[in-house]
Amino acid sequence: MNVNRFTSLCFAAFTVRWIVSRTIENRPIWDRTMFKKLFGKKPEPQVELVPSGRKFAVARNKTVLEQALEIGLPYPHDCTVGTCGSCRSRLLSGRVDAITPFGYTLSREELQAGYILACQAIPESDLRIEVELPDAEDVPVSVGGRIVDIQDLTHDIRKVTWQLDAPLRFKAGQYMNVRWPAGPGHRSYSFCHAPSPEGSLRVSAFVRRVPGGAFTDSLFAGEFADTEFTVDGAHGGFWLRPGDGPILLVGGGSGLSPLMSLLEDAAARNVRRDVVLLFGGRGERDLYCLDEIAGIAARWDARFQFRPVLSEEQVEGVRHGLVTQEIADAIAELGGAPGLQAYMCGPPPMIDAAVASLTAQGVALDAIHYDKFTDASTRVAQ
């Protein structure tokens, strides 16, 4: 007998038997419950955030981040297009569909550990997500400001200082967004100094020139003398976590900015933890803040090692190669992976290579914190 015909006969027999049974039981063939099961609207997926315990439903075709912001939750975020990684969260259970593949921003190690980007994640089931929500007092605010000082640090990096109309509070390591009239959108820059408990009226950042950059071309051309900026912050989850173990810092280019903020603040608070600071550049002209780093090392109440690494130029007394190649030796010098925390700032390829090296040495992903520095050339196409 033909297989398709046999299947059809079986289905017909089952249907007749089902109708007869319901007739004998004096029940409607199509009751409301059955209709809803077959044709009713699916319930909205439920999301639970850990450890806060906050719960909410996500409407159809909305991302976790979209829905969280709509109901007023201070979910960490910035770019909302899958580039910055600020909404990086750990999926504990459930399934999501990614608008843009998470691998554009997250490392292989993070993907394997279940990390997602909330701004790109559409729930396909109920979810449990691990994410640290900021306290109410840490929600970003916007203030006006003007550039009042610009200092050359290297051939392509400047220290820029804004005078603000009202104090801005931030944690050491976080960043601000700046906007200006006729600008194409905000630009993000990490604070390069320690915060003030009552908020800072003057904020500074290290800014690297990006060829063709809407902000940096005008900055380096001296076009912002009388410009009114809008500065909002603070943003990001990059700050020194509590602990007694050693600290490994890795930076490149203007990525030294948040590391200096973190170190200055930690030194002021008399943090007593061994530190190795690795900083990568192409040549000797890319090294800066050497006196400031030496000053921090002099007053650091524990071991402090600064190690610059140059990838293209060979200089006596300075290590040659990629900065990420120094990670294994630095971990060994700090006594190994147990208890170690890593903090990294720089371009995405450096961060991805560093995460791979750290995890290979046994450093847990939840002990690795980073801020990927991106520009228009590294944004994910939408």
Residue pairs with C-beta under 8 A, 6 or more apart in sequence:
19 29
22 28
22 29
23 29
44 57
44 58
44 59
44 60
45 57
45 58
45 94
45 123
45 124
45 125
45 126
45 127
46 55
46 56
46 57
46 58
46 126
46 127
47 55
47 56
47 57
47 58
47 64
47 67
47 68
47 123
47 126
47 127
47 128
47 129
48 54
48 55
48 126
48 127
48 128
48 129
49 55
49 73
49 129
49 130
49 131
49 133
50 92
50 128
50 129
50 130
50 131
51 130
52 133
54 73
54 133
56 67
56 68
56 71
56 73
57 67
58 64
58 67
58 122
58 123
59 67
61 122
62 70
62 122
63 99
63 118
63 119
63 120
63 121
63 122
64 75
64 89
64 96
64 118
64 119
64 121
64 122
64 123
64 127
64 129
65 75
65 77
65 80
65 87
65 118
65 119
65 121
66 119
68 75
68 118
69 75
69 77
73 133
74 133
74 134
74 136
74 138
74 139
75 87
75 118
75 131
75 133
76 86
76 87
76 131
76 132
76 133
76 134
76 236
76 237
77 86
77 87
77 118
77 119
78 84
78 86
78 87
78 177
78 188
78 235
78 236
79 86
79 119
79 379
80 87
80 119
81 100
81 119
81 379
81 380
81 382
82 99
82 100
82 102
82 104
82 105
82 117
82 119
82 120
82 380
82 382
83 104
83 105
83 374
83 378
83 379
83 380
84 105
84 188
84 372
84 374
85 105
85 106
85 117
85 370
85 372
86 235
86 236
86 237
87 117
87 118
87 119
87 131
88 105
88 106
88 110
88 115
88 116
88 117
88 118
89 115
89 116
89 117
89 118
89 129
89 130
89 131
90 113
90 114
90 115
90 116
90 129
90 130
90 131
91 114
91 115
91 116
91 121
91 127
91 128
91 129
91 130
92 114
92 127
92 128
92 129
92 130
93 126
93 127
93 128
94 123
94 124
94 125
94 126
94 127
94 128
95 123
95 124
95 125
95 127
96 116
96 121
96 122
96 123
96 124
96 127
97 121
97 122
97 124
98 116
98 117
98 120
98 121
98 122
99 120
99 121
99 122
100 117
100 120
100 380
100 382
102 111
102 115
102 116
102 117
102 120
103 111
104 380
105 117
105 348
105 372
105 380
106 115
106 116
106 117
107 351
107 352
107 355
107 356
108 356
109 355
109 356
109 359
109 365
110 355
110 365
113 365
115 365
116 129
118 129
118 131
132 237
137 169
138 169
138 171
138 234
140 232
140 233
140 234
140 235
141 168
141 232
141 233
142 230
142 231
142 232
143 164
143 165
143 166
143 168
143 230
143 231
143 232
144 164
144 165
144 166
144 228
144 229
144 230
144 231
145 162
145 163
145 164
145 165
145 203
145 228
145 229
145 230
145 231
146 162
146 163
146 226
146 227
146 228
146 229
147 160
147 161
147 162
147 224
147 225
147 227
147 229
148 161
148 162
148 163
148 202
149 159
149 160
149 161
149 204
150 158
150 159
150 160
150 161
150 219
151 158
151 159
152 158
153 159
153 206
153 288
153 289
154 285
154 286
154 287
154 288
155 285
156 208
156 209
157 206
157 207
157 208
157 209
157 253
157 254
157 288
158 206
158 207
158 209
158 219
158 220
159 192
159 204
159 205
159 206
159 207
160 189
160 204
160 205
160 206
160 207
160 219
161 202
161 203
161 204
162 178
162 202
162 203
162 204
162 229
162 231
163 201
163 202
164 200
164 201
164 202
164 203
164 231
166 199
166 201
167 196
167 198
167 199
167 200
167 201
168 176
168 199
168 200
168 201
168 203
168 231
168 233
168 234
169 195
169 198
169 199
169 200
169 234
170 176
170 191
170 195
170 200
170 203
170 233
170 234
171 195
171 234
171 239
172 191
172 194
172 195
172 239
172 240
172 258
172 261
172 262
172 264
172 265
172 266
173 190
173 191
173 236
173 238
173 239
173 240
173 258
173 259
173 261
173 262
173 343
173 371
174 190
174 191
174 233
174 234
174 235
174 236
174 238
174 239
174 258
174 261
175 188
175 189
175 190
175 191
175 205
175 233
175 234
175 235
175 236
175 238
175 258
175 371
176 188
176 189
176 190
176 191
176 203
176 205
176 231
176 232
176 233
176 234
176 235
177 186
177 187
177 188
177 231
177 232
177 233
177 235
178 186
178 187
178 188
178 189
178 215
178 229
178 230
178 231
179 185
179 186
179 187
179 229
179 230
179 231
179 232
180 215
180 224
180 227
180 228
180 229
180 230
181 227
181 228
183 214
183 215
184 214
186 232
187 214
187 215
188 235
189 205
189 206
189 207
189 257
190 205
190 206
190 236
190 238
190 254
190 257
190 258
190 261
190 345
190 371
191 203
191 204
191 205
191 234
191 257
191 258
191 261
192 204
192 205
192 206
192 256
192 257
192 258
192 260
192 261
193 200
193 203
193 204
193 260
193 261
193 264
194 261
194 264
194 265
194 268
195 261
195 265
203 231
205 257
206 254
206 256
206 257
206 260
207 215
207 216
207 219
207 254
208 216
208 253
208 254
209 216
209 217
209 219
209 220
210 216
210 375
210 376
210 377
212 376
213 375
213 376
218 224
236 371
237 369
238 258
238 343
238 345
238 369
238 370
238 371
239 262
239 369
240 247
240 262
240 265
240 266
240 271
240 341
240 343
241 341
241 369
243 273
243 339
243 341
244 273
244 339
245 273
245 338
245 339
245 340
245 341
246 273
246 274
246 275
246 276
246 334
246 335
246 339
246 340
246 341
247 273
247 274
247 275
247 276
247 340
247 341
247 342
247 343
248 275
248 276
248 278
248 327
248 330
248 331
248 334
248 340
248 341
248 342
248 343
248 358
249 259
249 262
249 263
249 275
249 276
249 277
249 278
249 342
249 343
249 344
250 278
250 279
250 280
250 323
250 324
250 327
250 342
250 343
250 344
250 345
250 346
250 350
250 354
251 259
251 277
251 278
251 279
251 280
251 344
251 345
251 346
252 279
252 280
252 281
252 323
252 345
252 346
252 347
252 350
253 281
253 286
253 346
253 347
253 373
254 373
255 344
255 345
255 346
255 347
255 350
255 371
255 373
256 279
256 288
256 289
256 345
257 345
258 345
258 371
259 277
259 343
259 345
260 289
260 292
260 293
262 343
263 275
263 277
263 293
263 296
264 296
266 273
267 296
267 299
267 300
270 301
271 301
271 302
272 301
272 302
273 302
274 302
274 303
274 304
274 334
274 335
275 300
275 302
275 303
275 304
275 305
276 305
276 307
276 330
276 333
276 334
277 293
277 304
277 305
277 306
277 307
278 307
278 309
278 323
278 326
278 327
278 330
279 287
279 306
279 307
279 308
279 309
279 323
280 308
280 309
280 310
280 311
280 322
280 323
280 324
280 346
280 350
281 287
281 308
281 309
281 310
281 311
282 310
282 311
282 312
282 313
283 310
283 312
283 313
283 315
284 310
284 313
284 315
284 318
286 310
287 308
293 306
294 306
296 304
297 304
297 306
305 330
305 333
307 319
307 326
307 330
308 318
308 319
309 318
309 319
309 320
309 321
309 322
309 323
309 325
309 326
310 318
310 319
310 320
311 320
311 321
311 322
311 323
313 320
314 320
319 326
322 353
323 350
324 350
324 353
324 354
324 357
325 357
327 354
327 357
327 358
327 361
328 357
328 360
328 361
331 337
331 340
331 358
331 361
331 363
334 340
336 362
337 361
337 362
337 363
337 364
338 362
340 363
340 367
341 367
341 368
341 369
342 354
342 358
342 363
342 367
342 368
342 369
342 370
343 369
343 370
344 350
344 351
344 354
344 368
344 369
344 370
344 371
345 370
345 371
345 373
346 372
346 373
347 372
347 373
347 374
347 378
348 372
348 373
348 374
348 378
351 370
351 372
354 370
355 365
355 368
355 370
358 368
359 365
359 368
